[in-house]
Amino acid sequence: MWRERQRGLLPLTSLTQKEIAMNKQLLRVGEAADVLAVSRWTIYRWVEDGRLEGTKIGRGSLRVFRASLDRLVQRNKTHELNLTV
């Protein structure tokens, strides 16, 4: 379905919140939690522990850098999938 959107075959309004979050540089805590399929509290803990990088905006509103999510996934990859049969 993502490829169809990229080719312009589906309207932009049918984008899911997760797909929108995938293209943002700064994510809200809830968006980061959705992308990684963890709780919001886990995101807060991981930022505090240094596993994710974030920044405060305004009066304490936390945003998580998308690049830090990607790095976390890459660091914790267990193996490459071999799809040859």
Secondary structure, DSSP 4 states (H G I P E B T S, - for coil): -HHHHHTT-S-GGG--HHHHHHT-SEEEHHHHHHHHTS-HHHHHHHHHHTSS-EEEETTTEEEEEHHHHHHHHHHT---------
